[in-house]
Amino acid sequence: MTLETRPWDSAEFLETEEDMQEFLTVAFEGNDPVHIAKALGTVAKARSMSKLARDVGMTRAALYRAFSGETRPEFATIMKILDALGIGIVPVIRHGDTDKAA
């Protein structure tokens, strides 16, 4: 008996804003810019990559490149995308991490 598989696409399971918020929260907790960009891409795909491209004034191809994990998009680009998705960033001070800034 052959086992059939298909590629996993997290975007298919991000159905509510709460799902998307939790998905992005976990991505941001890892502090990995590449992972965060990929997570944003997944949310963008769940919402509509074409609409996002129009809203931020970028091509779909440029957005896919930004979310590919092969490049590190500029912070301004990330902020523009977050704004278009209606997502904000809230700074949180983590106790015990204050020595890292020194």
HELIX and SHEET records of a PDB file:
HELIX    1   1 SER A   10  PHE A   13  5                                   4    
HELIX    2   2 GLU A   17  GLU A   29  1                                  13    
HELIX    3   3 PRO A   33  ARG A   47  1                                  15    
HELIX    4   4 MET A   49  VAL A   56  1                                   8    
HELIX    5   5 ARG A   60  ALA A   66  1                                   7    
HELIX    6   6 PHE A   75  LEU A   85  1                                  11    
HELIX    7   7 THR A   98  ALA A  101  5                                   4    
END                                                                             
